[in-house]
Structures are given as structure tokens and as C-alpha cells.
Amino acid sequence: DALNLVKKYSYKELMYLTQGLLFWLEDNAKNVRDKNTFTVAKRQVEIVIDRKEREKNK
């Protein structure tokens, strides 16, 4: 289940898995509205990754 996944993978790995999934969904979206939704979601994930990286590097 999801909780075991979180324990097994680091936060960063989960973020990259999510990002990969969103790339795939975006590529395979059947219509423009879905494609836009996934593009926005992907951007949000990138923002979170960037923020976490900056916090870690302080």
C-alpha cells in the first residue's frame, strides 16, 4: 500500500516517480483540457522539488 511505498522510497525518489507519471499522463492525454491539467500538476511538482532542494542546501 501507499504507506509502505513512502517508507521504502525517499521523498526525492517519490517526487521523481510522481514527476515521471505526470510526464507520461501529459503525453498520453486524449484532449487539451487533460493535457493542461497534467502540465500544471507537473509544474507544481517541480516547484516542490526545487523548494526542497533549496531548503536542503541552506
mmCIF file of the N, C-alpha and C atoms, coordinates in Angstrom:
data_MODEL
# 
_entry.id   MODEL 
# 
loop_
_atom_site.group_PDB 
_atom_site.id 
_atom_site.type_symbol 
_atom_site.label_atom_id 
_atom_site.label_alt_id 
_atom_site.label_comp_id 
_atom_site.label_asym_id 
_atom_site.label_entity_id 
_atom_site.label_seq_id 
_atom_site.pdbx_PDB_ins_code 
_atom_site.Cartn_x 
_atom_site.Cartn_y 
_atom_site.Cartn_z 
_atom_site.occupancy 
_atom_site.B_iso_or_equiv 
_atom_site.pdbx_formal_charge 
_atom_site.auth_seq_id 
_atom_site.auth_comp_id 
_atom_site.auth_asym_id 
_atom_site.auth_atom_id 
_atom_site.pdbx_PDB_model_num 
ATOM 1   N N  . ASP A 1 1  ? 0.832  -1.210 0.000   1.00 0.00 ? 1  ASP A N  1 
ATOM 2   C CA . ASP A 1 1  ? 0.000  0.000  0.000   1.00 0.00 ? 1  ASP A CA 1 
ATOM 3   C C  . ASP A 1 1  ? 0.868  1.261  0.000   1.00 0.00 ? 1  ASP A C  1 
ATOM 4   N N  . ALA A 1 2  ? 0.224  2.393  -0.031  1.00 0.00 ? 2  ALA A N  1 
ATOM 5   C CA . ALA A 1 2  ? 0.931  3.671  -0.203  1.00 0.00 ? 2  ALA A CA 1 
ATOM 6   C C  . ALA A 1 2  ? 1.917  3.956  0.936   1.00 0.00 ? 2  ALA A C  1 
ATOM 7   N N  . LEU A 1 3  ? 1.543  3.613  2.154   1.00 0.00 ? 3  LEU A N  1 
ATOM 8   C CA . LEU A 1 3  ? 2.407  3.906  3.296   1.00 0.00 ? 3  LEU A CA 1 
ATOM 9   C C  . LEU A 1 3  ? 3.730  3.153  3.206   1.00 0.00 ? 3  LEU A C  1 
ATOM 10  N N  . ASN A 1 4  ? 3.673  1.905  2.763   1.00 0.00 ? 4  ASN A N  1 
ATOM 11  C CA . ASN A 1 4  ? 4.904  1.118  2.591   1.00 0.00 ? 4  ASN A CA 1 
ATOM 12  C C  . ASN A 1 4  ? 5.789  1.711  1.507   1.00 0.00 ? 4  ASN A C  1 
ATOM 13  N N  . LEU A 1 5  ? 5.168  2.233  0.455   1.00 0.00 ? 5  LEU A N  1 
ATOM 14  C CA . LEU A 1 5  ? 5.929  2.911  -0.606  1.00 0.00 ? 5  LEU A CA 1 
ATOM 15  C C  . LEU A 1 5  ? 6.709  4.079  -0.030  1.00 0.00 ? 5  LEU A C  1 
ATOM 16  N N  . VAL A 1 6  ? 6.041  4.866  0.795   1.00 0.00 ? 6  VAL A N  1 
ATOM 17  C CA . VAL A 1 6  ? 6.676  6.052  1.374   1.00 0.00 ? 6  VAL A CA 1 
ATOM 18  C C  . VAL A 1 6  ? 7.863  5.654  2.246   1.00 0.00 ? 6  VAL A C  1 
ATOM 19  N N  . LYS A 1 7  ? 7.720  4.563  2.987   1.00 0.00 ? 7  LYS A N  1 
ATOM 20  C CA . LYS A 1 7  ? 8.812  4.105  3.832   1.00 0.00 ? 7  LYS A CA 1 
ATOM 21  C C  . LYS A 1 7  ? 9.988  3.597  3.001   1.00 0.00 ? 7  LYS A C  1 
ATOM 22  N N  . LYS A 1 8  ? 9.674  2.959  1.872   1.00 0.00 ? 8  LYS A N  1 
ATOM 23  C CA . LYS A 1 8  ? 10.710 2.339  1.048   1.00 0.00 ? 8  LYS A CA 1 
ATOM 24  C C  . LYS A 1 8  ? 11.513 3.366  0.248   1.00 0.00 ? 8  LYS A C  1 
ATOM 25  N N  . TYR A 1 9  ? 10.833 4.397  -0.217  1.00 0.00 ? 9  TYR A N  1 
ATOM 26  C CA . TYR A 1 9  ? 11.483 5.393  -1.061  1.00 0.00 ? 9  TYR A CA 1 
ATOM 27  C C  . TYR A 1 9  ? 11.718 6.692  -0.306  1.00 0.00 ? 9  TYR A C  1 
ATOM 28  N N  . SER A 1 10 ? 12.761 7.393  -0.695  1.00 0.00 ? 10 SER A N  1 
ATOM 29  C CA . SER A 1 10 ? 12.994 8.706  -0.117  1.00 0.00 ? 10 SER A CA 1 
ATOM 30  C C  . SER A 1 10 ? 11.999 9.695  -0.706  1.00 0.00 ? 10 SER A C  1 
ATOM 31  N N  . TYR A 1 11 ? 11.879 10.834 -0.061  1.00 0.00 ? 11 TYR A N  1 
ATOM 32  C CA . TYR A 1 11 ? 10.979 11.886 -0.536  1.00 0.00 ? 11 TYR A CA 1 
ATOM 33  C C  . TYR A 1 11 ? 11.315 12.269 -1.972  1.00 0.00 ? 11 TYR A C  1 
ATOM 34  N N  . LYS A 1 12 ? 12.606 12.406 -2.236  1.00 0.00 ? 12 LYS A N  1 
ATOM 35  C CA . LYS A 1 12 ? 13.072 12.809 -3.565  1.00 0.00 ? 12 LYS A CA 1 
ATOM 36  C C  . LYS A 1 12 ? 12.686 11.773 -4.624  1.00 0.00 ? 12 LYS A C  1 
ATOM 37  N N  . GLU A 1 13 ? 12.899 10.494 -4.302  1.00 0.00 ? 13 GLU A N  1 
ATOM 38  C CA . GLU A 1 13 ? 12.543 9.431  -5.235  1.00 0.00 ? 13 GLU A CA 1 
ATOM 39  C C  . GLU A 1 13 ? 11.045 9.440  -5.531  1.00 0.00 ? 13 GLU A C  1 
ATOM 40  N N  . LEU A 1 14 ? 10.231 9.640  -4.509  1.00 0.00 ? 14 LEU A N  1 
ATOM 41  C CA . LEU A 1 14 ? 8.778  9.704  -4.703  1.00 0.00 ? 14 LEU A CA 1 
ATOM 42  C C  . LEU A 1 14 ? 8.392  10.876 -5.590  1.00 0.00 ? 14 LEU A C  1 
ATOM 43  N N  . MET A 1 15 ? 9.061  12.014 -5.378  1.00 0.00 ? 15 MET A N  1 
ATOM 44  C CA . MET A 1 15 ? 8.788  13.191 -6.203  1.00 0.00 ? 15 MET A CA 1 
ATOM 45  C C  . MET A 1 15 ? 9.130  12.925 -7.669  1.00 0.00 ? 15 MET A C  1 
ATOM 46  N N  . TYR A 1 16 ? 10.270 12.258 -7.891  1.00 0.00 ? 16 TYR A N  1 
ATOM 47  C CA . TYR A 1 16 ? 10.666 11.964 -9.275  1.00 0.00 ? 16 TYR A CA 1 
ATOM 48  C C  . TYR A 1 16 ? 9.747  10.925 -9.912  1.00 0.00 ? 16 TYR A C  1 
ATOM 49  N N  . LEU A 1 17 ? 9.296  9.946  -9.114  1.00 0.00 ? 17 LEU A N  1 
ATOM 50  C CA . LEU A 1 17 ? 8.316  8.982  -9.620  1.00 0.00 ? 17 LEU A CA 1 
ATOM 51  C C  . LEU A 1 17 ? 7.025  9.694  -10.012 1.00 0.00 ? 17 LEU A C  1 
ATOM 52  N N  . THR A 1 18 ? 6.585  10.614 -9.161  1.00 0.00 ? 18 THR A N  1 
ATOM 53  C CA . THR A 1 18 ? 5.372  11.390 -9.440  1.00 0.00 ? 18 THR A CA 1 
ATOM 54  C C  . THR A 1 18 ? 5.552  12.200 -10.714 1.00 0.00 ? 18 THR A C  1 
ATOM 55  N N  . GLN A 1 19 ? 6.703  12.834 -10.826 1.00 0.00 ? 19 GLN A N  1 
ATOM 56  C CA . GLN A 1 19 ? 7.004  13.655 -11.996 1.00 0.00 ? 19 GLN A CA 1 
ATOM 57  C C  . GLN A 1 19 ? 6.985  12.805 -13.272 1.00 0.00 ? 19 GLN A C  1 
ATOM 58  N N  . GLY A 1 20 ? 7.589  11.630 -13.196 1.00 0.00 ? 20 GLY A N  1 
ATOM 59  C CA . GLY A 1 20 ? 7.602  10.723 -14.337 1.00 0.00 ? 20 GLY A CA 1 
ATOM 60  C C  . GLY A 1 20 ? 6.196  10.307 -14.745 1.00 0.00 ? 20 GLY A C  1 
ATOM 61  N N  . LEU A 1 21 ? 5.382  10.012 -13.747 1.00 0.00 ? 21 LEU A N  1 
ATOM 62  C CA . LEU A 1 21 ? 3.989  9.643  -14.004 1.00 0.00 ? 21 LEU A CA 1 
ATOM 63  C C  . LEU A 1 21 ? 3.239  10.785 -14.678 1.00 0.00 ? 21 LEU A C  1 
ATOM 64  N N  . LEU A 1 22 ? 3.468  12.000 -14.191 1.00 0.00 ? 22 LEU A N  1 
ATOM 65  C CA . LEU A 1 22 ? 2.790  13.171 -14.779 1.00 0.00 ? 22 LEU A CA 1 
ATOM 66  C C  . LEU A 1 22 ? 3.247  13.416 -16.215 1.00 0.00 ? 22 LEU A C  1 
ATOM 67  N N  . PHE A 1 23 ? 4.546  13.214 -16.493 1.00 0.00 ? 23 PHE A N  1 
ATOM 68  C CA . PHE A 1 23 ? 5.041  13.330 -17.867 1.00 0.00 ? 23 PHE A CA 1 
ATOM 69  C C  . PHE A 1 23 ? 4.309  12.338 -18.765 1.00 0.00 ? 23 PHE A C  1 
ATOM 70  N N  . TRP A 1 24 ? 4.187  11.100 -18.262 1.00 0.00 ? 24 TRP A N  1 
ATOM 71  C CA . TRP A 1 24 ? 3.529  10.050 -19.043 1.00 0.00 ? 24 TRP A CA 1 
ATOM 72  C C  . TRP A 1 24 ? 2.062  10.404 -19.282 1.00 0.00 ? 24 TRP A C  1 
ATOM 73  N N  . LEU A 1 25 ? 1.370  10.837 -18.228 1.00 0.00 ? 25 LEU A N  1 
ATOM 74  C CA . LEU A 1 25 ? -0.048 11.215 -18.346 1.00 0.00 ? 25 LEU A CA 1 
ATOM 75  C C  . LEU A 1 25 ? -0.231 12.371 -19.323 1.00 0.00 ? 25 LEU A C  1 
ATOM 76  N N  . GLU A 1 26 ? 0.677  13.348 -19.230 1.00 0.00 ? 26 GLU A N  1 
ATOM 77  C CA . GLU A 1 26 ? 0.613  14.514 -20.118 1.00 0.00 ? 26 GLU A CA 1 
ATOM 78  C C  . GLU A 1 26 ? 0.773  14.067 -21.574 1.00 0.00 ? 26 GLU A C  1 
ATOM 79  N N  . ASP A 1 27 ? 1.746  13.199 -21.819 1.00 0.00 ? 27 ASP A N  1 
ATOM 80  C CA . ASP A 1 27 ? 2.000  12.706 -23.176 1.00 0.00 ? 27 ASP A CA 1 
ATOM 81  C C  . ASP A 1 27 ? 0.823  11.921 -23.733 1.00 0.00 ? 27 ASP A C  1 
ATOM 82  N N  . ASN A 1 28 ? 0.127  11.203 -22.852 1.00 0.00 ? 28 ASN A N  1 
ATOM 83  C CA . ASN A 1 28 ? -0.939 10.315 -23.296 1.00 0.00 ? 28 ASN A CA 1 
ATOM 84  C C  . ASN A 1 28 ? -2.343 10.894 -23.116 1.00 0.00 ? 28 ASN A C  1 
ATOM 85  N N  . ALA A 1 29 ? -2.409 12.163 -22.709 1.00 0.00 ? 29 ALA A N  1 
ATOM 86  C CA . ALA A 1 29 ? -3.712 12.797 -22.511 1.00 0.00 ? 29 ALA A CA 1 
ATOM 87  C C  . ALA A 1 29 ? -4.461 12.851 -23.846 1.00 0.00 ? 29 ALA A C  1 
ATOM 88  N N  . LYS A 1 30 ? -5.742 12.502 -23.792 1.00 0.00 ? 30 LYS A N  1 
ATOM 89  C CA . LYS A 1 30 ? -6.534 12.419 -25.016 1.00 0.00 ? 30 LYS A CA 1 
ATOM 90  C C  . LYS A 1 30 ? -7.012 13.788 -25.507 1.00 0.00 ? 30 LYS A C  1 
ATOM 91  N N  . ASN A 1 31 ? -7.163 14.723 -24.582 1.00 0.00 ? 31 ASN A N  1 
ATOM 92  C CA . ASN A 1 31 ? -7.644 16.038 -25.017 1.00 0.00 ? 31 ASN A CA 1 
ATOM 93  C C  . ASN A 1 31 ? -6.860 17.172 -24.363 1.00 0.00 ? 31 ASN A C  1 
ATOM 94  N N  . VAL A 1 32 ? -7.072 18.350 -24.863 1.00 0.00 ? 32 VAL A N  1 
ATOM 95  C CA . VAL A 1 32 ? -6.296 19.526 -24.464 1.00 0.00 ? 32 VAL A CA 1 
ATOM 96  C C  . VAL A 1 32 ? -6.502 19.863 -22.992 1.00 0.00 ? 32 VAL A C  1 
ATOM 97  N N  . ARG A 1 33 ? -7.747 19.759 -22.514 1.00 0.00 ? 33 ARG A N  1 
ATOM 98  C CA . ARG A 1 33 ? -8.017 20.105 -21.114 1.00 0.00 ? 33 ARG A CA 1 
ATOM 99  C C  . ARG A 1 33 ? -7.230 19.204 -20.166 1.00 0.00 ? 33 ARG A C  1 
ATOM 100 N N  . ASP A 1 34 ? -7.241 17.898 -20.429 1.00 0.00 ? 34 ASP A N  1 
ATOM 101 C CA . ASP A 1 34 ? -6.479 16.963 -19.595 1.00 0.00 ? 34 ASP A CA 1 
ATOM 102 C C  . ASP A 1 34 ? -4.988 17.270 -19.674 1.00 0.00 ? 34 ASP A C  1 
ATOM 103 N N  . LYS A 1 35 ? -4.517 17.543 -20.881 1.00 0.00 ? 35 LYS A N  1 
ATOM 104 C CA . LYS A 1 35 ? -3.097 17.845 -21.086 1.00 0.00 ? 35 LYS A CA 1 
ATOM 105 C C  . LYS A 1 35 ? -2.691 19.060 -20.249 1.00 0.00 ? 35 LYS A C  1 
ATOM 106 N N  . ASN A 1 36 ? -3.530 20.097 -20.258 1.00 0.00 ? 36 ASN A N  1 
ATOM 107 C CA . ASN A 1 36 ? -3.257 21.304 -19.474 1.00 0.00 ? 36 ASN A CA 1 
ATOM 108 C C  . ASN A 1 36 ? -3.237 21.006 -17.984 1.00 0.00 ? 36 ASN A C  1 
ATOM 109 N N  . THR A 1 37 ? -4.168 20.173 -17.538 1.00 0.00 ? 37 THR A N  1 
ATOM 110 C CA . THR A 1 37 ? -4.232 19.795 -16.119 1.00 0.00 ? 37 THR A CA 1 
ATOM 111 C C  . THR A 1 37 ? -2.927 19.126 -15.693 1.00 0.00 ? 37 THR A C  1 
ATOM 112 N N  . PHE A 1 38 ? -2.448 18.191 -16.512 1.00 0.00 ? 38 PHE A N  1 
ATOM 113 C CA . PHE A 1 38 ? -1.224 17.465 -16.168 1.00 0.00 ? 38 PHE A CA 1 
ATOM 114 C C  . PHE A 1 38 ? -0.002 18.374 -16.247 1.00 0.00 ? 38 PHE A C  1 
ATOM 115 N N  . THR A 1 39 ? -0.022 19.314 -17.186 1.00 0.00 ? 39 THR A N  1 
ATOM 116 C CA . THR A 1 39 ? 1.096  20.261 -17.303 1.00 0.00 ? 39 THR A CA 1 
ATOM 117 C C  . THR A 1 39 ? 1.200  21.107 -16.037 1.00 0.00 ? 39 THR A C  1 
ATOM 118 N N  . VAL A 1 40 ? 0.053  21.580 -15.547 1.00 0.00 ? 40 VAL A N  1 
ATOM 119 C CA . VAL A 1 40 ? 0.016  22.374 -14.314 1.00 0.00 ? 40 VAL A CA 1 
ATOM 120 C C  . VAL A 1 40 ? 0.477  21.531 -13.127 1.00 0.00 ? 40 VAL A C  1 
ATOM 121 N N  . ALA A 1 41 ? -0.013 20.308 -13.043 1.00 0.00 ? 41 ALA A N  1 
ATOM 122 C CA . ALA A 1 41 ? 0.367  19.421 -11.937 1.00 0.00 ? 41 ALA A CA 1 
ATOM 123 C C  . ALA A 1 41 ? 1.870  19.147 -11.951 1.00 0.00 ? 41 ALA A C  1 
ATOM 124 N N  . LYS A 1 42 ? 2.408  18.937 -13.151 1.00 0.00 ? 42 LYS A N  1 
ATOM 125 C CA . LYS A 1 42 ? 3.843  18.675 -13.299 1.00 0.00 ? 42 LYS A CA 1 
ATOM 126 C C  . LYS A 1 42 ? 4.650  19.874 -12.809 1.00 0.00 ? 42 LYS A C  1 
ATOM 127 N N  . ARG A 1 43 ? 4.201  21.061 -13.171 1.00 0.00 ? 43 ARG A N  1 
ATOM 128 C CA . ARG A 1 43 ? 4.872  22.295 -12.736 1.00 0.00 ? 43 ARG A CA 1 
ATOM 129 C C  . ARG A 1 43 ? 4.852  22.402 -11.209 1.00 0.00 ? 43 ARG A C  1 
ATOM 130 N N  . GLN A 1 44 ? 3.720  22.064 -10.587 1.00 0.00 ? 44 GLN A N  1 
ATOM 131 C CA . GLN A 1 44 ? 3.617  22.119 -9.126  1.00 0.00 ? 44 GLN A CA 1 
ATOM 132 C C  . GLN A 1 44 ? 4.628  21.172 -8.475  1.00 0.00 ? 44 GLN A C  1 
ATOM 133 N N  . VAL A 1 45 ? 4.773  19.975 -9.037  1.00 0.00 ? 45 VAL A N  1 
ATOM 134 C CA . VAL A 1 45 ? 5.741  19.008 -8.512  1.00 0.00 ? 45 VAL A CA 1 
ATOM 135 C C  . VAL A 1 45 ? 7.158  19.560 -8.646  1.00 0.00 ? 45 VAL A C  1 
ATOM 136 N N  . GLU A 1 46 ? 7.462  20.180 -9.797  1.00 0.00 ? 46 GLU A N  1 
ATOM 137 C CA . GLU A 1 46 ? 8.785  20.770 -9.995  1.00 0.00 ? 46 GLU A CA 1 
ATOM 138 C C  . GLU A 1 46 ? 9.067  21.851 -8.957  1.00 0.00 ? 46 GLU A C  1 
ATOM 139 N N  . ILE A 1 47 ? 8.058  22.671 -8.655  1.00 0.00 ? 47 ILE A N  1 
ATOM 140 C CA . ILE A 1 47 ? 8.204  23.733 -7.658  1.00 0.00 ? 47 ILE A CA 1 
ATOM 141 C C  . ILE A 1 47 ? 8.521  23.133 -6.288  1.00 0.00 ? 47 ILE A C  1 
ATOM 142 N N  . VAL A 1 48 ? 7.815  22.059 -5.931  1.00 0.00 ? 48 VAL A N  1 
ATOM 143 C CA . VAL A 1 48 ? 8.052  21.406 -4.638  1.00 0.00 ? 48 VAL A CA 1 
ATOM 144 C C  . VAL A 1 48 ? 9.469  20.836 -4.585  1.00 0.00 ? 48 VAL A C  1 
ATOM 145 N N  . ILE A 1 49 ? 9.900  20.185 -5.671  1.00 0.00 ? 49 ILE A N  1 
ATOM 146 C CA . ILE A 1 49 ? 11.260 19.621 -5.720  1.00 0.00 ? 49 ILE A CA 1 
ATOM 147 C C  . ILE A 1 49 ? 12.294 20.730 -5.555  1.00 0.00 ? 49 ILE A C  1 
ATOM 148 N N  . ASP A 1 50 ? 12.120 21.831 -6.294  1.00 0.00 ? 50 ASP A N  1 
ATOM 149 C CA . ASP A 1 50 ? 13.050 22.962 -6.199  1.00 0.00 ? 50 ASP A CA 1 
ATOM 150 C C  . ASP A 1 50 ? 13.114 23.506 -4.788  1.00 0.00 ? 50 ASP A C  1 
ATOM 151 N N  . ARG A 1 51 ? 11.953 23.671 -4.161  1.00 0.00 ? 51 ARG A N  1 
ATOM 152 C CA . ARG A 1 51 ? 11.894 24.220 -2.800  1.00 0.00 ? 51 ARG A CA 1 
ATOM 153 C C  . ARG A 1 51 ? 12.618 23.302 -1.823  1.00 0.00 ? 51 ARG A C  1 
ATOM 154 N N  . LYS A 1 52 ? 12.381 22.003 -1.935  1.00 0.00 ? 52 LYS A N  1 
ATOM 155 C CA . LYS A 1 52 ? 13.034 21.042 -1.034  1.00 0.00 ? 52 LYS A CA 1 
ATOM 156 C C  . LYS A 1 52 ? 14.550 21.055 -1.233  1.00 0.00 ? 52 LYS A C  1 
ATOM 157 N N  . GLU A 1 53 ? 14.975 21.149 -2.495  1.00 0.00 ? 53 GLU A N  1 
ATOM 158 C CA . GLU A 1 53 ? 16.416 21.191 -2.787  1.00 0.00 ? 53 GLU A CA 1 
ATOM 159 C C  . GLU A 1 53 ? 17.051 22.431 -2.154  1.00 0.00 ? 53 GLU A C  1 
ATOM 160 N N  . ARG A 1 54 ? 16.381 23.567 -2.282  1.00 0.00 ? 54 ARG A N  1 
ATOM 161 C CA . ARG A 1 54 ? 16.913 24.817 -1.706  1.00 0.00 ? 54 ARG A CA 1 
ATOM 162 C C  . ARG A 1 54 ? 16.985 24.735 -0.194  1.00 0.00 ? 54 ARG A C  1 
ATOM 163 N N  . GLU A 1 55 ? 15.939 24.171 0.437   1.00 0.00 ? 55 GLU A N  1 
ATOM 164 C CA . GLU A 1 55 ? 15.944 24.033 1.900   1.00 0.00 ? 55 GLU A CA 1 
ATOM 165 C C  . GLU A 1 55 ? 17.100 23.157 2.347   1.00 0.00 ? 55 GLU A C  1 
ATOM 166 N N  . LYS A 1 56 ? 17.336 22.075 1.588   1.00 0.00 ? 56 LYS A N  1 
ATOM 167 C CA . LYS A 1 56 ? 18.392 21.136 1.942   1.00 0.00 ? 56 LYS A CA 1 
ATOM 168 C C  . LYS A 1 56 ? 19.774 21.770 1.798   1.00 0.00 ? 56 LYS A C  1 
ATOM 169 N N  . ASN A 1 57 ? 19.937 22.643 0.816   1.00 0.00 ? 57 ASN A N  1 
ATOM 170 C CA . ASN A 1 57 ? 21.251 23.222 0.520   1.00 0.00 ? 57 ASN A CA 1 
ATOM 171 C C  . ASN A 1 57 ? 21.578 24.481 1.324   1.00 0.00 ? 57 ASN A C  1 
ATOM 172 N N  . LYS A 1 58 ? 20.672 24.866 2.225   1.00 0.00 ? 58 LYS A N  1 
ATOM 173 C CA . LYS A 1 58 ? 20.935 26.071 3.034   1.00 0.00 ? 58 LYS A CA 1 
ATOM 174 C C  . LYS A 1 58 ? 22.033 25.809 4.040   1.00 0.00 ? 58 LYS A C  1 
# 
